Amino acid sequence: MIQKKICMLGGFAVGKTSLVRQFVESIYSDKYHTTVG
């Protein structure tokens, strides 16, 4: 299995986590949940 790392940069509440989840898990949510990190 090939593993890759990506780095998502951008302001808060712009959809970085939603984009990653859409491609990794095929799930898209338009609800806002704060990502701690």
N, C-alpha and C positions, 0 to 999 in steps of 0.2 A: 504494500500500500504506500502510495506517495503522499507525503505530508508537506504542506506549504503553510507559511505564515503570511498574513497580510497586516497592514497597519492602516487603520481608518482615521483620518484627521478631519476635523471640522468643528464648527461651533455646536453649542448645545441645542438639542431639540431639532436637529436637521434630518434625522433618519438614518444615521450610521448603523445602529444596531438592527433596524428594520431591514436595511439592504443586505446585511450579512446573513440574517436569519432567512431571508427570502431565498438566497442562493444555496445556503447550507442545508436548511431544513424544509425548503419549499413551503414556508409559512410566511404570510405577510399580515401584520397587524397595524392598523392605523391608530391604535390607542397609545397614549404617551405614558411610558413607565421610565422613571429615572434609572440610568445605568450607573452604578457606583464603580469607580475605578480610576 
